[in-house]
Amino acid sequence: MPVHFAAARSAARSPVARILAKQAPGFAANDNDDQAGQPFPMESLRDALMHFAAHGMGAAKEAHRLALVAHEAEQFEERERWAGICRTLDAREASEFERALIRQDAPLIG
């Protein structure tokens, strides 16, 4: 049985070439877009980066936990510092922290 070679019409448009081609990176997406259009304060950003360097991808959850610990110890300045770090790292985690404070402080009805 004879074997026939069929070359691609255009090497640049072949599926393999498209997969192997380096694509331009997309734009960075950040879910922490400040509503007022103001950048984060440098001190808060520096603290958040140092905390991230120490804890890696779990830094926002750790900041959340430390903010709750400070709240329970009635260290309100420290709570706000950790909440700010959490907010800088992950807006969703920070809103979860705020909801946890509301659940903790609000009396249950019924």
N, C-alpha and C positions, 0 to 999 in steps of 0.2 A: 504494500500500500504506500503510495507516494505521500510525502509530507511537504506542504507548501508553506512558505514564509509570507506573511501578510504584514507589512510594516504599517505603523500608524500614519495617518495622513499628515499630521503635524505633531512633532514630538513635544512641542510646548503645550499642546492642548490635550495630551493624553491624560487619562485619569491618574496614572502613577506620577506624572510630572506635576499635576495640580496638587496632589497630596504632599509631595516632597518639597514643593516650593515654599519658601519662607513668606509668611503673610505679615503684613504690617500689623503691629499690635494695636488693639482698640484703645479707646479712651478709658482711663481709670474711672471706676464708678464708686462713689462713696455715699453710703446711706445717711451719713451724718451731716448733710447739707444744712448749714446754719440758716435759719429762716430769715434772719435780719441781714444776711450777707456779710456779716462780720467774721473775721478769722478767729480761731480759738486763741485765748490768751497764751502767750509764750510759756509762762510758768506752768500752766495746766498741760500744755502740749509736751513740755519737757518731762513733767512728772509722768504723764501717760506713756511716753516712749521708754522711760526708765523702767516703769512697771511692766511694760510689754517685753522688754529685754530680759527681765527676771522671770516672767511667767509664761511667755510665749502665747500660743493661741488661746489659752484659758485665762488670759489676763483680765478680760472684762468680767468674767464670772467671779474671779478672785476679788476684784475691786468691789463688785456687788456684795460679796460675802463680808468683806471688811467694812463696808458702809453699814451693813446691818448690825455687825458687831459693835461698831462705834455708836450706832443709834441706841442699841440696848444698854450701852454703858453711859448714855446721855452725854456723849462727847460730840456735840452738834457741829463744831467747826471741823473736826476730823471726819464726821459723816459727810459733810458737804464736800470736803476735799476728795474723798473716795468716790462720791457720787459724780463729781466733775470728771475724775479720771475715767470712770465707767462710761459716762456720757461721751467723752472724747473718743474712746475706743469703740463703743458699740451703742448706738442710739436705742436699739430695741431692748438691749439688756438694761439700760438706764431707765427706760419706761417700765420695765418689769420691776425694777427696784422701787420706783415710785408707787406702783400698784401694790407691792408688798407692804410698803409703809402705810398705805391707806387701809389695807386689810388688817394690819397689825393694830392700828390705832382706832379704827372704827368699831364701835360695839355692834355685835350681831343682833338683829331683830328677830324675835320669835323664839 
